[in-house]
């Protein structure tokens, strides 16, 4: 074998070894972090309510469901004089604005064919509110298809009074049993609620703002600004919070019920937007986050880096698994190719299965969340659903600059019990 070829082969093997070790470390890190989700830190004391909320609902052609979220907000166990409900009817061609006004909401109608999407609509609404004489301590964001637990604002107030400036409510599902797709979403959320957000809040790291059920101090919004550069404004604001030294916390008992897609096509479109946003933010904010980690030794910055890099190291894990399979069979065919340090294919299959399908942790989440047994069969479908991320991640990586916004049609009104 030519010496130059041998050097290239050794360098390739070394690069593969470094990449596979990095993926293993990231997987191990998340596994360890999940352990902190088996308990719940004591909540702040409940005090007399004082926080004044601007409750924001972004809606695009949601006349058929928006009355439900507005009625659930009107039933809040919170002094009515301490919150106002605003609706931005964003590029609507139906009766969304009229329905919202009939339910007592303060409605602003927006028409903008260039800057479309929820992030821009919320920014525009905030500017409208700021132009009035009214002032608020916090904003709380919801989607038009949501239902909100009656204690939501009361629970958020207890955290706001102890100085938390960014608070995320519990993301629950309206329609887990409709199809295997919506059930897969629900299982994923029940898992991440417990083993990502609660786990991190328990040890003082940043919970992820979820777009709906997200509450931020108005002073924080003024400091950071509401000018999303991506199509995942919730994750972007979370990153900006961490860069500002603010760690969003998790309000475990403040539930918001969200409707999830029923079909693979609708799910694909929604997740494609999420992943494109992940890649956009990964490339945009990795540098500032690394800088904060190294200059301030901010563990929250490192933790967010792990999160936003997830789609990227998922892609690496797929490529590495394929490379190791090729190398393994190459070893069998040509023994001279053998080289130490390359993981065999079955190891990668095991790592992939444990990390992404994680049956024991999924079962633990269902037990801890007291999910009814009738939904447990979804664990098997969740494994199938997980495989659809493979092509989706590859496509999202190479089309990350596509800002297309896909509107998800909503129909569900009732809240099922777990």
N, C-alpha and C positions, 0 to 999 in steps of 0.2 A: 504494500500500500504506500502511496506517495506520502512523504512527511507532511506536506501541506494539507492533504485530505485528512490525515490523522489529527492534526491540530484543530481543524474545523469541526471534526466529529467530537473531539473532547470538549471544545468550547460549547457546542450545541448541547451536549449532555450536561455540562455544568450549568448552563442557562436553564435547562429543564429542571434540574435539581433545585436551583434557587427558586424558581417559580412554584414548583410543587411544595416546597417547604413553606413558602409565603402563604399559599392557599391553606395549607394545613394549620399554620399558626392563626390565621384569621378565623378559620372554622373552630379551632380550639378556644379562641378568645370568646366568640359568641356563645359557645357551649358553657363556658364558665360563667359568663354574665347572666345566662338564663337561670342559674341556680338561685339568684337573688329574687326571683319571682315567686318562690314558694312561700313567702310571707308578705305581710303588708305592714308598712310603718304606720304608727299611730297618726291619725289625722289632727290638724289644728283644732282648737276648741271652737265650738259654734258660738258666735256672739250675735248681738243685735245687728241686723243688716245695715250697712252704710254705703256700700259700693253702688255707684250710679252707672248703669249699663246702657250703651247704645247697642241694641240687638239688630244685627244686619242679616238680611236674607237676600241672596242673589237668585234671580229667577229668569229663565229663558223659556217662554211658552210653557208655563207650568200651571195654567188656570185650573186644570183638573185635579191637582194635588195640593196646591199651595194653601188651601183653606185648612188642611189638617195641621200643618206646622204652625200656622198662625193661631189656631185654636189651642194647640198644646202650649204655645208661648203665653197665651192669655190666661192659661190655668196655672201659671207659675206661683208657687208658694213663696212669694216675694212681694214686698210692698210695691204696688202699681206705680206709685209716684217716683220710684227709683229706677225705672227702665222704660225706654221707648223702643218701639218696633219699627224698623225701617225696611222697606223692600225696594230694591232696584230692579225694575222691569227692563231687562237688558235685551234690546233688539227683538222685542216681542211682537208677534203678529196675531196674538189671540187676546183673550180678556184677562190676562194675568193681573194687570194694573187695577182693573175694576174690581176683581174678586178680592185683591189685597186691601183696597180702600174700604170695601164693604165689611171687612173684618177688623177695621180700626187701625190698620197700618199706615204709616207715613210713607207715601210712594213717590219715587222719582223714576221717570221714564228716560231711558238712555238709548240713543241711536248712534251707532258707530260701526261702520263696515270695515274699518281698518284694524282697530285695536279690539279684538273680540276675545271672549273668554271671561271666566269668573274673576281672575286676578285684576284685570283692567276694570271690570264692573265695580268691584269693591273699592278700588282706588278712586274711581270717579264719585262713588257714593260718599266716601269719606270726605272728599273735597266739598261736596254739597253740604254735608253736615257741618263742616268747619266754617262754612260761610254764614251759618245761622248764629244766633246768640246762645244756643244751648251748649253746655259743656258736660262731659262724661268722664268718669274715672277709667272705665274699661269698655272695649268693644267685644261682642260675642258674635261669632259668625256661624250661620247655618245654611244648609241648602234647602231648596223649595220642597224637596221630597221627604224631608226629615220629620220625625216626631221627637219631641224633647220631654224628658222626664220632668215631673212637676217640681222636683227639688233642685233642678240644674243650677239656676242662678244662686240659690241659697248655699249650695255646696261650693260653688266657685268663690262666693263672697268670703267663706271661711279661710280660703287660701290667700285671697287678695288682701285680707286684713293682716296677714302675717308677713306681707311684703313681697309675695310672688307677683311677678309682672307678666308672666306668660303661663297660661294654664290650659291643659287639654282635658276634655271630658272623655268618658269611656265611649268608644265607638262600638255600638251594637248594631244588630241586623234586624230589619223589618221582615225580610222574606227568606230565611235560611232554607225552608223546606220546599220552595217553589220548583227548583230544578237542581241537578247535580252541580251546575255552575255556581248558582247562588249559595249552595251549601258549602262548596269549596271555599268561596270567599269568606263565609261565616267562620269556618274552622280556622282559616288563616288569621282572621281578626281576633278570634278568641285566644289563639296562640300568642300573637304579638302583643295583645293587650296585657297578658299575664307575664310573658317571658321576655318582652322587650321594654315596653313603657313602664309597667309597674316595677320591673327589676331595676331599671335605671333610676327611677324616682326614689326607690328605697335607699339607694346609696348616694343620692345627690347629683346624679348625672342628668343630662337633658332628655326629657321625653320628647317624642316627635309630635309636632303640631299636625293635626290631621285634616286641615281644610274646613271641616265642619266640626262644631263643638269646640272650636278654638277661641280662646279668650286672651286678649292682650291689653295691657295698660295703654291708654291713649298717649301718655307721655313717652312710652317706649316706641309706639308707632311714629311719633313726631321725631324721636331721636334717630331711629333707623330709617324711616321713610317707607312708604308703600309704593315701590316702583319695581315690580317683579320683572326680571329679565328672562324668565323661563316660563314653561307652561305648567309647572308644579310650584305654585306660589307658596303653598304651605310649607314644603320642605325648604324652600329658599329663605323664608322668614325664620324658620328654625335655625338655619345656618347663621343668618345674620344676628340672631339672638346670641348664639354661642360666641361669635366673634366680638360681640359687645360685652361679653362677660355675664350674660343672662342665661340661666338654665331653665327652660320650661318644665313645669311639674305636671303631675298626673292627678286629676280629681276623680278618684275611683268610683264614687257613687253618683256622679253627675253623668247620666246616660243620654246619649243621642242615638236615635235609631235611623239607620240609613238603608236605602233600598239599593240592592246590587243587581247587576245585569243577569238576565236569564239565559242568554244564548252565548255560544262561543264567539260569534262575530262581535257582539256588543262588548263582551269581556275583552276580546283581543284589542279592539279600538281603545278602550279605556286604559288597559295596561300598557299599550304602546305609547300613549301619551305620558303615563307615569314614568316609563323607562327612558323615553327620550329626555324627559325632564331630569331624571337621575343623571344621565350621561352629560347633559348640558351643565348641570351644577357641579358634577365631579370635575370636569375640565376647568370650570370657572373659579371654583372656590378651594380646590385642593391646596394651592399655594398659600393663600392666607391662613388656612387652617393649620397647615404644617408650621407656618411661621409662629402662630399663636402657641402651638404646642411646645415648640423648641424655646421660644423666648419667655413664655410664662409657665411652662410645664402644666398646661391646662389639659387635664385628662378628658374633659368633655369635648375638647376639640379633636383629640385622637379618636374618641368614640364616634363622633359624627363622621370622621374620615372613614372609619370602618363601614359605617352605614352607607354613605354615598358611593363607596367603592364596591359595594356588594354586586351590582350588575356587572362591573368590570371583572372582578375576580371570579364571578360565575362563568363568564366567557372564557377566562383563562383555564378554569377547571375543566370545562368541556374540551378545550383544545389540548390540554395536558393529558386528559384521559384518552383522547384519540391518539395522541403522540405515543403514549406509553403502550397502548395496544399494538400500534405499528412496530414499535421497537421490540416489544416482547416477542411477537411472531418473527421479527427479523432475527432475533437471537436464536430462535429455534431453527430457522432456515440457514443462517450463516453464523456459526458460533464465534467467528472473529469479531462480530459486531458487539459482543457482550461487553458491558461496562457497568461497574459498580455504581450504586446510588440512584438507579432508575427504578421507580416504583412499578410493580407488576400491575396489570390491568385490574385484577380483582380487588386490589387495595383501593384503587380510585373509585371503583363501583361502590365499595363499602362506604368510603368517605362521602361520596355523593349522596348515597341513600341516607346515611345517618344525619347529614347536615340539612338536606332539603326536605326529606320526607319525615324524618325524625319521629317514627311511630310512638316510641315511649313518651316523648315530650308532648306530642299531640294528645295522647291519651291523658297525660297528667293535666294538661290545660282543660280538657273536657270535664275531668273530675273536679278540678278546683273551681271551674266556672259553673258547676252544677247543671251541665247541659243534659237535656233529656236523652235517654238511650235511643229514641227514634232517629236521632241525628248522627249517631255514632258510625253508621255505615259510610258516612262521608269521608272518613279517614282513608278508606281505600280509593275513593274517587279523587281525593286530594292528591294522591300519588300520581294518578293519571293526569290530573290538572297541572301538577308540577312540571311534567314533561313538556308542556306547551310553552314554558318559559325559554326553552333551549333555542328554538328558531326566533322567538320574539326578541330575545336579548341581542342576538346577532344583528337582526334587522334594525333594531332601535339604535345600536351603536353607530351604524353607518348612515342612519337617517336622522341623527340627533338634532340637526338644525331645522328639521321640519316642524313648524309651529302649528300644524293643523289641529283644530279643536273639534272633537267629536262630541255631539250632544247625546246624552243617554236618556232614552224615553223612560218616564216613571209612571207607575200605575198603582202601586201598593199603598194602602192606607192603614191597615190594622197592624198592631204590634203583637207578634207571637211571643209566647213564653218559651224560655229555653227548655 
